[in-house]
Amino acid sequence: MTDEANLTIGKVAKRCGVKVSTLHFYEEKELIRSWRNQGNQRRFKKDVLRRVSVIKAAQKVGISLADIKKALSTLPNNRTPDKKDWEALSTTWRDELTAKINYLEKLRNSLNGCIGCGCLSMNNCPIYNENDKLASEGCGAVLLDKQRV
């Protein structure tokens, strides 16, 4: 396999299942990079296909682009992740994903009752927030954040 940057942006977009504008955005955010040919057209190396796949996989599970960029920047010479790199990257995100899953489960289990939002508008609230006493504990769903799974 050659290391030449000879893939057009259209080919990369089609192969990765993303829009050309997405690739422009990723490049602007320094998640991927291209080179210019003599006609000043963008060209990509083949490893960009894997890099875009890693970005898409991470985004799909809720990892922010900022966190993806930070993780990719830890790779030597900003290289495209290989299998071992992916294992390391995904391991660093595991705790964050577990916390998100736990929070979503708590939210799902609390949807039928009060989550301590401070709205005072529920007529059938098991924990009516009289006089907005929960305001002193913070904003948002303070009871949900305290609830244990």
Secondary structure as UniProt FT lines:
FT   HELIX           9..16
FT   HELIX           20..28
FT   TURN            29..30
FT   STRAND          35..36
FT   TURN            38..39
FT   STRAND          42..44
FT   TURN            46..47
FT   HELIX           48..60
FT   TURN            61..62
FT   HELIX           65..72
FT   TURN            73..74
FT   HELIX           76..78
FT   HELIX           83..110
FT   TURN            111..112
FT   TURN            123..124
FT   TURN            126..127
FT   HELIX           130..137
FT   HELIX           142..146
//
